[in-house]
Amino acid sequence: MKYDRITALMCLLCFLGWGTNAVASDPLSIFVSIVPQKYFVEKIGGARAEVSVMVSPGASPATYEPKPRQMAALSNARIYYAIGVPFENAWLKKIAAANPDMFVVHTEEGIEKIPMKAHLHEEEEHHDDHEADEKKHHHGSTDPHVWLSPPLVRIQADNILRALLTADPDHGTIYEANHKKFVREIEKLDAEIRSAFSGKGKKPQFMVFHPSWGYFARTYGLEQIPVEIEGKSPKPSELQHFIRYAKKQGIKMIFVQPQFSTTNARVIARAIGGQLAFADPLAPDWADNLRKVSEKFKAALKGRQ
C-alpha cells in the first residue's frame, strides 16, 4: 500500500509538469556558421546555449562543405545562426530543410554590406572611370566579414537576442541581462580600438593577403590593401605591382591568416625586406583577438611613421 501511494504521488507530480520543466531546462542546441559566432551566442545564451560550429577550425567559410554527421545533428537544433559567409549560398537551404522546426536566423540582418575590396592595380589603372569600374567589378560581390567590426557585432547581438527570446521565452530575463553585459563589453572594446588609431591622419594603409578586414578598416579610419580577391591569387605581374607599391609606401608587414596559403605573401615579404604577421579573422576568442590584431596593425603603421 505504501509503495502504491508513492507511485501515485510520482505520477501526480509528472502530470503537474515536473517532467515537462525538466525537459524545458535542458540547454538549447544551437548551430552557428563560424567560430566567432559561438563566442557571441555563448555570451548572450550563457549556460542555456549549447553551441556547435558548422565550419571547422582551420577550414575556409568560402568553400566549406558540412559533414554528414553535422547535417544529422541539425535535427535536434532549435536555432541556426547564419552570417552570410559564402558556403551558406550553397548550403543554407539544405540546412534549413534538415529541420523544418529549427529557427534560421541571419545575424547580419540590418547591416549595410560594403563591396569586396578591388585589386590595388585595378583601382589605380581605372581611377578616371572608378565608379563604373567599381560597379562592374563588385557586381553581386559583397564583403561577408561583418563580425570584425564591434559596432556591427552590436547589431548581430540584437538579432541573436531576439531569436533566443522567441525560442526560449521562459529564460528571457537571463538572455536580456547577458545581452546588456555583452553590449557593454563591445562598447568598451570599440572605444579601446578607436583610441589606438586616433590621430593617425588620412587612412593609414596595411597590406593583407585576404581582404578580411574591410569593415574593421572602415570603422577605424584605415585602409586594407588586399593581395588576393575572391579566392583568386595574383598573377606574377600583379605580384610585382604589389612589391613596387609596398616599397613606395614603406610597407614592411604583410598580414596573413591560417586558412590560406602564405606562398605569395612570402614572395612579397622577401622582395620588400619585410615579414609576415598572422591576423586570424576566425579566432575563437573574438574580443581578445581583435585587441591583439589591433596592436599588430598599430605596430605596422607606427613603423612607417
Secondary structure, DSSP 8 states (H G I E B T S, - for coil): -HHHHHHHHHHHHHHHTHHHHHHHTS-EEEEESSHHHHHHHHHHHGGGEEEEESS-TTS-TTT----HHHHHHGGG-SEEEE---THHHHHHHHHHHT-TTSEEEETTTT----B----HHHHHHTGGGHHHHHHHHHTT-B---GGGSHHHHHHHHHHHHHHHHHH-GGGHHHHHHHHHHHHHHHHHHHHHHHHHTTT--S--EEEESS---HHHHHHTT-EEEES-BTTB---HHHHHHHHHHHHHHT--EEEE-TTS--HHHHHHHHHHT-EEEE--TT-SSHHHHHHHHHHHHHHHHHTT-
